[in-house]
């Protein structure tokens, strides 16, 4: 039992270290590229909080604490389930892209934000789905062995982090709202007897980390594209008139 638990914890910690290493590399590379101030929003230190959540959730995996906490959260009447967590997990992202689409300015436009959110979900799926099958943890309601980590919670916190970053300088209350939705989602996953506390905590960390990593990737790629455009040569043809003769001058900038 101990060896199995130790392997699962090691897997999650390695995932954390890998994402952090990549983030540090992206940050190091970006310092060599002239970029706009927006790129300073996310850096290596931004992974401390989600990393702590992932490690905490990993060490609480398959623990007595999970069982005791679940008894306090889950209602006696298990038929009284609340299903708004199915919608709250995506709501902050939908709100973000919708606001930007109608002209409420965020850090990026609606298309750019959609790309970042898409990358975040790809990263999240690449980590959460294999982790569920590898950990093989039984859900509190005994429905299957796909409990760890919580997919709903990870998606909710990825979505909440998106709205926080996009509007932290102009509409910070939107970020607070997004995180309230994410916390509610995590709580309801336990209330509905679908997840343990460790599933929710780990999912929250993975969700935040996936979105922050997506911003790092997007900003790095955008900076390189902008830098390349600035280095491209430009040709300009200008009319000229000299000594009563009409002509053209070719101006080429390298």
LUMRODREN-625054 format. One record per residue (C-alpha): residue number from 1; residue in three letters; x negated, y, z negated. Coordinates in nm, 3 decimals, decimal comma. Example, Ala and Ser with C-alpha at 12.3 -4.5 7.8 and 13.67 -1.06 7.14 Angstrom:
residues 2
+------+------+---------+---------+---------+
| resi | resn |      xx |      yy |      zz |
+------+------+---------+---------+---------+
|    1 |  ALA |  -1,230 |  -0,450 |  -0,780 |
|    2 |  SER |  -1,367 |  -0,106 |  -0,714 |
+------+------+---------+---------+---------+
end
This chain:
residues 254
+------+------+---------+---------+---------+
| resi | resn |      xx |      yy |      zz |
+------+------+---------+---------+---------+
|    1 |  UNK |   0,000 |   0,000 |   0,000 |
|    2 |  UNK |  -0,279 |   0,242 |  -0,095 |
|    3 |  UNK |  -0,477 |   0,178 |   0,220 |
|    4 |  UNK |  -0,169 |   0,233 |   0,438 |
|    5 |  UNK |  -0,089 |   0,560 |   0,261 |
|    6 |  UNK |  -0,450 |   0,671 |   0,282 |
|    7 |  UNK |  -0,457 |   0,612 |   0,658 |
|    8 |  UNK |  -0,144 |   0,817 |   0,711 |
|    9 |  UNK |  -0,278 |   1,103 |   0,503 |
|   10 |  UNK |  -0,605 |   1,093 |   0,694 |
|   11 |  UNK |  -0,418 |   1,111 |   1,025 |
|   12 |  UNK |  -0,230 |   1,427 |   0,924 |
|   13 |  UNK |  -0,544 |   1,592 |   0,786 |
|   14 |  UNK |  -0,729 |   1,517 |   1,108 |
|   15 |  UNK |  -0,445 |   1,677 |   1,305 |
|   16 |  UNK |  -0,481 |   1,987 |   1,090 |
|   17 |  UNK |  -0,858 |   2,003 |   1,128 |
|   18 |  UNK |  -0,834 |   1,956 |   1,504 |
|   19 |  UNK |  -0,585 |   2,239 |   1,549 |
|   20 |  UNK |  -0,792 |   2,465 |   1,323 |
|   21 |  UNK |  -1,111 |   2,386 |   1,514 |
|   22 |  UNK |  -0,944 |   2,473 |   1,841 |
|   23 |  UNK |  -0,810 |   2,796 |   1,695 |
|   24 |  UNK |  -1,156 |   2,898 |   1,578 |
|   25 |  UNK |  -1,296 |   2,826 |   1,924 |
|   26 |  UNK |  -1,024 |   3,030 |   2,092 |
|   27 |  UNK |  -1,092 |   3,319 |   1,856 |
|   28 |  UNK |  -1,466 |   3,302 |   1,920 |
|   29 |  UNK |  -1,414 |   3,303 |   2,294 |
|   30 |  UNK |  -1,173 |   3,594 |   2,281 |
|   31 |  UNK |  -1,433 |   3,816 |   2,114 |
|   32 |  UNK |  -1,639 |   3,792 |   2,433 |
|   33 |  UNK |  -1,348 |   3,916 |   2,642 |
|   34 |  UNK |  -1,213 |   4,268 |   2,638 |
|   35 |  UNK |  -0,856 |   4,222 |   2,527 |
|   36 |  UNK |  -0,569 |   4,434 |   2,402 |
|   37 |  UNK |  -0,495 |   4,477 |   2,029 |
|   38 |  UNK |  -0,211 |   4,225 |   2,043 |
|   39 |  UNK |  -0,463 |   3,942 |   2,047 |
|   40 |  UNK |  -0,568 |   4,027 |   1,691 |
|   41 |  UNK |  -0,237 |   3,910 |   1,547 |
|   42 |  UNK |  -0,336 |   3,542 |   1,523 |
|   43 |  UNK |  -0,680 |   3,416 |   1,420 |
|   44 |  UNK |  -0,844 |   3,126 |   1,241 |
|   45 |  UNK |  -0,730 |   3,247 |   0,898 |
|   46 |  UNK |  -0,371 |   3,226 |   1,016 |
|   47 |  UNK |  -0,391 |   2,847 |   0,981 |
|   48 |  UNK |  -0,461 |   2,848 |   0,607 |
|   49 |  UNK |  -0,093 |   2,855 |   0,503 |
|   50 |  UNK |   0,036 |   2,589 |   0,747 |
|   51 |  UNK |  -0,272 |   2,380 |   0,669 |
|   52 |  UNK |  -0,193 |   2,392 |   0,298 |
|   53 |  UNK |   0,166 |   2,287 |   0,365 |
|   54 |  UNK |   0,054 |   1,994 |   0,581 |
|   55 |  UNK |  -0,195 |   1,870 |   0,323 |
|   56 |  UNK |   0,054 |   1,908 |   0,037 |
|   57 |  UNK |   0,321 |   1,719 |   0,226 |
|   58 |  UNK |   0,073 |   1,446 |   0,321 |
|   59 |  UNK |  -0,033 |   1,384 |  -0,039 |
|   60 |  UNK |   0,329 |   1,372 |  -0,155 |
|   61 |  UNK |   0,405 |   1,109 |   0,109 |
|   62 |  UNK |   0,567 |   0,797 |  -0,035 |
|   63 |  UNK |   0,552 |   0,937 |  -0,390 |
|   64 |  UNK |   0,777 |   0,913 |  -0,695 |
|   65 |  UNK |   0,812 |   1,291 |  -0,677 |
|   66 |  UNK |   0,999 |   1,251 |  -0,347 |
|   67 |  UNK |   1,247 |   1,011 |  -0,506 |
|   68 |  UNK |   1,306 |   1,229 |  -0,813 |
|   69 |  UNK |   1,344 |   1,546 |  -0,607 |
|   70 |  UNK |   1,584 |   1,378 |  -0,366 |
|   71 |  UNK |   1,816 |   1,282 |  -0,651 |
|   72 |  UNK |   1,842 |   1,649 |  -0,753 |
|   73 |  UNK |   1,911 |   1,779 |  -0,402 |
|   74 |  UNK |   2,144 |   1,519 |  -0,252 |
|   75 |  UNK |   2,511 |   1,549 |  -0,358 |
|   76 |  UNK |   2,691 |   1,260 |  -0,523 |
|   77 |  UNK |   2,948 |   1,259 |  -0,243 |
|   78 |  UNK |   2,735 |   1,184 |   0,064 |
|   79 |  UNK |   3,031 |   1,245 |   0,297 |
|   80 |  UNK |   3,004 |   1,621 |   0,232 |
|   81 |  UNK |   2,737 |   1,693 |   0,489 |
|   82 |  UNK |   2,655 |   2,032 |   0,640 |
|   83 |  UNK |   2,534 |   2,029 |   0,999 |
|   84 |  UNK |   2,432 |   2,390 |   1,069 |
|   85 |  UNK |   2,071 |   2,271 |   1,048 |
|   86 |  UNK |   2,122 |   2,134 |   1,400 |
|   87 |  UNK |   2,163 |   2,493 |   1,521 |
|   88 |  UNK |   1,941 |   2,685 |   1,280 |
|   89 |  UNK |   1,633 |   2,503 |   1,406 |
|   90 |  UNK |   1,656 |   2,685 |   1,741 |
|   91 |  UNK |   1,846 |   3,002 |   1,645 |
|   92 |  UNK |   1,547 |   3,234 |   1,574 |
|   93 |  UNK |   1,388 |   3,156 |   1,911 |
|   94 |  UNK |   1,715 |   3,203 |   2,097 |
|   95 |  UNK |   1,767 |   3,536 |   1,920 |
|   96 |  UNK |   1,411 |   3,647 |   2,004 |
|   97 |  UNK |   1,427 |   3,569 |   2,374 |
|   98 |  UNK |   1,780 |   3,707 |   2,395 |
|   99 |  UNK |   1,684 |   4,039 |   2,235 |
|  100 |  UNK |   1,384 |   4,078 |   2,462 |
|  101 |  UNK |   1,597 |   3,993 |   2,765 |
|  102 |  UNK |   1,836 |   4,281 |   2,688 |
|  103 |  UNK |   1,552 |   4,526 |   2,630 |
|  104 |  UNK |   1,482 |   4,513 |   2,256 |
|  105 |  UNK |   1,105 |   4,531 |   2,283 |
|  106 |  UNK |   0,895 |   4,272 |   2,104 |
|  107 |  UNK |   0,528 |   4,185 |   2,135 |
|  108 |  UNK |   0,592 |   4,019 |   2,473 |
|  109 |  UNK |   0,873 |   4,021 |   2,726 |
|  110 |  UNK |   1,137 |   3,748 |   2,744 |
|  111 |  UNK |   0,953 |   3,540 |   3,005 |
|  112 |  UNK |   0,623 |   3,552 |   2,818 |
|  113 |  UNK |   0,791 |   3,464 |   2,490 |
|  114 |  UNK |   0,969 |   3,175 |   2,659 |
|  115 |  UNK |   0,635 |   3,041 |   2,783 |
|  116 |  UNK |   0,481 |   3,068 |   2,436 |
|  117 |  UNK |   0,781 |   2,895 |   2,279 |
|  118 |  UNK |   0,765 |   2,621 |   2,540 |
|  119 |  UNK |   0,396 |   2,560 |   2,465 |
|  120 |  UNK |   0,476 |   2,550 |   2,094 |
|  121 |  UNK |   0,735 |   2,277 |   2,147 |
|  122 |  UNK |   0,496 |   2,075 |   2,362 |
|  123 |  UNK |   0,228 |   2,092 |   2,093 |
|  124 |  UNK |   0,483 |   2,008 |   1,824 |
|  125 |  UNK |   0,620 |   1,708 |   2,012 |
|  126 |  UNK |   0,268 |   1,578 |   2,076 |
|  127 |  UNK |   0,206 |   1,571 |   1,700 |
|  128 |  UNK |   0,543 |   1,503 |   1,536 |
|  129 |  UNK |   0,664 |   1,214 |   1,752 |
|  130 |  UNK |   0,348 |   0,999 |   1,720 |
|  131 |  UNK |   0,329 |   1,082 |   1,347 |
|  132 |  UNK |   0,684 |   0,956 |   1,296 |
|  133 |  UNK |   0,608 |   0,621 |   1,454 |
|  134 |  UNK |   0,268 |   0,586 |   1,290 |
|  135 |  UNK |   0,383 |   0,675 |   0,936 |
|  136 |  UNK |   0,685 |   0,441 |   0,964 |
|  137 |  UNK |   0,860 |   0,599 |   0,666 |
|  138 |  UNK |   1,216 |   0,495 |   0,581 |
|  139 |  UNK |   1,465 |   0,781 |   0,566 |
|  140 |  UNK |   1,645 |   0,840 |   0,234 |
|  141 |  UNK |   1,970 |   0,717 |   0,392 |
|  142 |  UNK |   1,795 |   0,402 |   0,522 |
|  143 |  UNK |   1,902 |   0,479 |   0,880 |
|  144 |  UNK |   1,558 |   0,428 |   1,040 |
|  145 |  UNK |   1,181 |   0,452 |   0,985 |
|  146 |  UNK |   1,129 |   0,792 |   1,149 |
|  147 |  UNK |   1,141 |   1,017 |   0,846 |
|  148 |  UNK |   0,790 |   1,166 |   0,826 |
|  149 |  UNK |   0,756 |   1,448 |   0,922 |
|  150 |  UNK |   1,087 |   1,630 |   0,968 |
|  151 |  UNK |   1,146 |   1,719 |   1,332 |
|  152 |  UNK |   1,432 |   1,959 |   1,254 |
|  153 |  UNK |   1,221 |   2,146 |   0,999 |
|  154 |  UNK |   0,916 |   2,168 |   1,222 |
|  155 |  UNK |   1,128 |   2,305 |   1,508 |
|  156 |  UNK |   1,294 |   2,555 |   1,273 |
|  157 |  UNK |   0,966 |   2,693 |   1,139 |
|  158 |  UNK |   0,813 |   2,707 |   1,488 |
|  159 |  UNK |   1,113 |   2,911 |   1,594 |
|  160 |  UNK |   1,096 |   3,133 |   1,283 |
|  161 |  UNK |   0,728 |   3,206 |   1,336 |
|  162 |  UNK |   0,805 |   3,310 |   1,693 |
|  163 |  UNK |   1,052 |   3,578 |   1,588 |
|  164 |  UNK |   0,822 |   3,693 |   1,308 |
|  165 |  UNK |   0,526 |   3,750 |   1,538 |
|  166 |  UNK |   0,732 |   3,915 |   1,812 |
|  167 |  UNK |   0,900 |   4,168 |   1,583 |
|  168 |  UNK |   0,671 |   4,201 |   1,282 |
|  169 |  UNK |   0,571 |   4,557 |   1,378 |
|  170 |  UNK |   0,911 |   4,688 |   1,489 |
|  171 |  UNK |   1,188 |   4,480 |   1,328 |
|  172 |  UNK |   1,029 |   4,289 |   1,035 |
|  173 |  UNK |   1,371 |   4,199 |   0,893 |
|  174 |  UNK |   1,422 |   3,969 |   1,192 |
|  175 |  UNK |   1,126 |   3,762 |   1,079 |
|  176 |  UNK |   1,273 |   3,737 |   0,729 |
|  177 |  UNK |   1,604 |   3,625 |   0,879 |
|  178 |  UNK |   1,429 |   3,364 |   1,092 |
|  179 |  UNK |   1,246 |   3,219 |   0,794 |
|  180 |  UNK |   1,563 |   3,211 |   0,586 |
|  181 |  UNK |   1,718 |   3,000 |   0,863 |
|  182 |  UNK |   1,411 |   2,774 |   0,864 |
|  183 |  UNK |   1,415 |   2,726 |   0,484 |
|  184 |  UNK |   1,788 |   2,654 |   0,500 |
|  185 |  UNK |   1,723 |   2,393 |   0,769 |
|  186 |  UNK |   1,463 |   2,220 |   0,554 |
|  187 |  UNK |   1,690 |   2,222 |   0,250 |
|  188 |  UNK |   1,984 |   2,081 |   0,446 |
|  189 |  UNK |   1,771 |   1,797 |   0,582 |
|  190 |  UNK |   1,726 |   1,686 |   0,220 |
|  191 |  UNK |   2,084 |   1,774 |   0,118 |
|  192 |  UNK |   2,215 |   1,558 |   0,404 |
|  193 |  UNK |   1,990 |   1,275 |   0,281 |
|  194 |  UNK |   1,793 |   1,260 |   0,605 |
|  195 |  UNK |   1,448 |   1,361 |   0,478 |
|  196 |  UNK |   1,221 |   1,357 |   0,175 |
|  197 |  UNK |   1,057 |   1,669 |   0,033 |
|  198 |  UNK |   0,718 |   1,569 |   0,180 |
|  199 |  UNK |   0,876 |   1,537 |   0,527 |
|  200 |  UNK |   1,010 |   1,891 |   0,506 |
|  201 |  UNK |   0,691 |   2,052 |   0,372 |
|  202 |  UNK |   0,476 |   1,885 |   0,634 |
|  203 |  UNK |   0,722 |   1,974 |   0,909 |
|  204 |  UNK |   0,716 |   2,338 |   0,804 |
|  205 |  UNK |   0,337 |   2,349 |   0,826 |
|  206 |  UNK |   0,330 |   2,180 |   1,164 |
|  207 |  UNK |   0,595 |   2,416 |   1,301 |
|  208 |  UNK |   0,410 |   2,731 |   1,195 |
|  209 |  UNK |   0,076 |   2,595 |   1,317 |
|  210 |  UNK |   0,213 |   2,498 |   1,660 |
|  211 |  UNK |   0,348 |   2,847 |   1,729 |
|  212 |  UNK |   0,033 |   3,021 |   1,607 |
|  213 |  UNK |  -0,180 |   2,792 |   1,820 |
|  214 |  UNK |   0,043 |   2,871 |   2,120 |
|  215 |  UNK |  -0,016 |   3,244 |   2,072 |
|  216 |  UNK |  -0,391 |   3,188 |   2,059 |
|  217 |  UNK |  -0,383 |   2,989 |   2,382 |
|  218 |  UNK |  -0,155 |   3,236 |   2,559 |
|  219 |  UNK |  -0,353 |   3,544 |   2,453 |
|  220 |  UNK |  -0,682 |   3,383 |   2,553 |
|  221 |  UNK |  -0,553 |   3,285 |   2,898 |
|  222 |  UNK |  -0,391 |   3,627 |   2,948 |
|  223 |  UNK |  -0,713 |   3,805 |   2,853 |
|  224 |  UNK |  -0,911 |   3,604 |   3,105 |
|  225 |  UNK |  -0,660 |   3,672 |   3,381 |
|  226 |  UNK |  -0,662 |   4,045 |   3,307 |
|  227 |  UNK |  -1,041 |   4,049 |   3,296 |
|  228 |  UNK |  -1,059 |   3,870 |   3,629 |
|  229 |  UNK |  -0,821 |   4,117 |   3,791 |
|  230 |  UNK |  -1,033 |   4,407 |   3,674 |
|  231 |  UNK |  -1,339 |   4,251 |   3,837 |
|  232 |  UNK |  -1,169 |   4,193 |   4,170 |
|  233 |  UNK |  -1,277 |   4,417 |   4,457 |
|  234 |  UNK |  -1,039 |   4,673 |   4,603 |
|  235 |  UNK |  -1,037 |   4,811 |   4,957 |
|  236 |  UNK |  -0,884 |   5,147 |   5,039 |
|  237 |  UNK |  -0,845 |   5,312 |   5,382 |
|  238 |  UNK |  -0,822 |   5,694 |   5,372 |
|  239 |  UNK |  -0,755 |   5,929 |   5,663 |
|  240 |  UNK |  -1,013 |   6,202 |   5,729 |
|  241 |  UNK |  -1,031 |   6,514 |   5,943 |
|  242 |  UNK |  -1,367 |   6,664 |   6,036 |
|  243 |  UNK |  -1,478 |   6,887 |   6,325 |
|  244 |  UNK |  -1,128 |   6,876 |   6,471 |
|  245 |  UNK |  -1,142 |   6,498 |   6,488 |
|  246 |  UNK |  -0,906 |   6,261 |   6,308 |
|  247 |  UNK |  -1,059 |   5,946 |   6,164 |
|  248 |  UNK |  -1,048 |   5,698 |   5,878 |
|  249 |  UNK |  -1,281 |   5,624 |   5,586 |
|  250 |  UNK |  -1,315 |   5,276 |   5,444 |
|  251 |  UNK |  -1,368 |   5,272 |   5,069 |
|  252 |  UNK |  -1,449 |   4,939 |   4,903 |
|  253 |  UNK |  -1,480 |   4,909 |   4,525 |
|  254 |  UNK |  -1,657 |   4,609 |   4,375 |
+------+------+---------+---------+---------+
end
